[in-house]
Amino acid sequence: MVLANPTGTWTAADGAALYGLERWGDPYFCVSERGHVMVQPRGDRGGSLDLVELVQELQGRDLSLPLLIRFDDILEDRLERLHGAFERAIAQYGYGGRYQGVFPVKCNQQRHVVEQLVESGRRWHFGLEAGSKAELLIALSLLEDPEALLICNGYKDQRYIETAILARRLGRQPVVVIEQADEVGRIIAASGELGAAPLLGIRAKLSARSTGRWGSSVGERAKFGLSVPDLLASVEALRAADLLGELRLLHFHIGSQINDIAVLKDALQEAGQIYAELTRLGAPMGYLDVGGGLGIDYDGSRTASAASTNYSLQNYANDVVATVKECCEPHGIAVPTLVSESGRALASHFSVLVFDVLGAGTLPGAVPPAQEGEALILRNLRDTHAAIEAPDGGADALQEAWNDALKFKQDALAAFRLGYLSLPERGLAEQLTWACCQAIAARLGALPAGSAIPQELQALPAALASTYYANLSVFRSAPDTWAIDQLFPVMPIQRLQERPDGLGSFADLTCDSDGKIARFIDSGQVKPLLELHNLRPGEPYLIGLFLGGAYQEVMGNLHNLFGSTNAVHLRLKASGGYQIDHVVRGDTNAEVLEAMEHDPQLLLERLRMASEAAIGRGQLGISDARRLMAHLEASLRQTTYLQPWA
Ligand SMILES: *Cc1c(COP(=O)(O)O)cnc(C)c1O
């Protein structure tokens, strides 16, 4: 496995550029001269941590890999940036209202994450958005600020609605968003029953169509939201029930990860007009909730491609503020408080998944020693290899050698099928063919820069790519890479000052051929292989998966019974260094078994009896039986991932 042009100097900056670190990682991730990824949890406000040293220190605390490191400072910085962007936009456009966001809990329901957001967001009265009864329970109990909004989305039954109405008496501010036409009747009934009304919102089904993966979240056939006729009918039903006075908020959501800002502008204009219309119909209104969708530039290309966005956070805020102002002012309508439900934009950056590589399947490059009286095909392959290594040939000679090697390999296969070549001889032929390929790739790499390389040979480094066996389950830790082909930046977190040796992709621990990471960011495009270093015996090769803080942890599953990974929450200390606020141990084998209704103690007991029986039959020695039981017991207490033998 050889990359082109292995000459010239290579520095850590080259490594950072290769993986696009400065494009998607700024301001939180960069590289040190030593070639380690550095984390700046407070963005450009100072303070940094060496990610490799951090992982080593955490491992020293018995936190084995794979490890999820959550930088709570980053979460706070993202909150500040979001609010800062809206504050600047409001000032720039002279907007007569304010911004007041909420966090959609579904994006990451982990207790410490939600608690941290609530605490950090208090100074802006930052609220929460719930989409189910369980999420409502989280939001009601954590959100004590009476000014913070609690947006209630999702399907709602009578109990959900009554809970929200009664919670208003606790001093909370739940806004029940009418998402389905038939919810209006339930809301009216619940209000009558309780003699109290909820704050109401209404979700509009916009006709503006989003592009990208979540494009079908809007439009006339969208799952949620009210069509214009339903919207008007709901307003009249509320009026008749004397509840129109509680209608305060218009909501829309045009899908996650909006790639193209033009789509947002269309939606904003449409929603702005509906808002103005609702005011005219007599609803007091006051809030316009633009939903989620604020995207992340996963590949740093700043394009409208699936893994990117063609706008910045500031562009987004500017467009929301300016468009809403344009819709309201001509009608003489007071501008609303702007609400967004930005989940991905807040939660993606703060968690970094670090995993180790257990080994690599690399094609052999060594030439096996010649033996007396070898078959002609084998001698031909040896001659071809010698010709490649000869100093004179240029690209043409390499192309010829490539053609020869392929031909001899096919000959060897045919001879084997017909019984003229033994299995060991066929093995030698394959080894020699790979040695020829490796030698050609090495020679190609050494050609002067700009040399014309025949097309067939250009694909050679990819054909020689290695599979790196990763100590993780993509189904658990990065499910969207599998489910929806999402791209996350993945890269080694050390040795960046060393030129990578070749190309590879990752295979995970599961026995599922889909359990792999084989699509990588490539500034607006996708590449199937990543530049990686050869493994060194006894030295860990640590890989980081970045920007996965939104949705990945919560959507991960127990495929093959790989459970949650170890996780830590940490913060920079004012005095330098860091403090660990929480350690969340990954699932043990006992826990994942219990999740499937097995009783780990019962399983052990059956095995204990089986080993007693084997001892009785003389098939198992007592010391081996004890060792077997000790391994089983230890496994139950440990995480589900592979651990260095200890
Ligand atoms: C999922 C969802 C969000 C969050 O979207 P992001 O793109 O992660 O910001 C917000 N609002 C609603 C209604 C959602 O369903």
The ligand as a MOL file (V3000), in Angstrom:
LIG
                    3D

  0  0  0     0  0            999 V3000
M  V30 BEGIN CTAB
M  V30 COUNTS 15 15 0 0 0
M  V30 BEGIN ATOM
M  V30 1 C -35.5940 16.9080 14.5690 0
M  V30 2 C -36.2680 18.1770 14.7690 0
M  V30 3 C -35.5200 19.3140 15.0850 0
M  V30 4 C -34.0200 19.3350 15.1340 0
M  V30 5 O -33.4960 19.4930 13.8690 0
M  V30 6 P -31.9290 19.8270 13.6440 0
M  V30 7 O -31.7800 19.7760 12.1920 0
M  V30 8 O -31.1680 18.7970 14.3880 0
M  V30 9 O -31.6910 21.1780 14.2040 0
M  V30 10 C -36.2130 20.4660 15.3510 0
M  V30 11 N -37.5680 20.5090 15.2830 0
M  V30 12 C -38.3070 19.4350 14.9660 0
M  V30 13 C -39.7760 19.5470 14.9190 0
M  V30 14 C -37.6840 18.2410 14.6890 0
M  V30 15 O -38.4210 17.1920 14.3470 0
M  V30 END ATOM
M  V30 BEGIN BOND
M  V30 1 1 1 2
M  V30 2 1 2 3
M  V30 3 2 2 14
M  V30 4 1 3 4
M  V30 5 2 3 10
M  V30 6 1 4 5
M  V30 7 1 5 6
M  V30 8 2 6 7
M  V30 9 1 6 8
M  V30 10 1 6 9
M  V30 11 1 10 11
M  V30 12 2 11 12
M  V30 13 1 12 13
M  V30 14 1 12 14
M  V30 15 1 14 15
M  V30 END BOND
M  V30 END CTAB
M  END
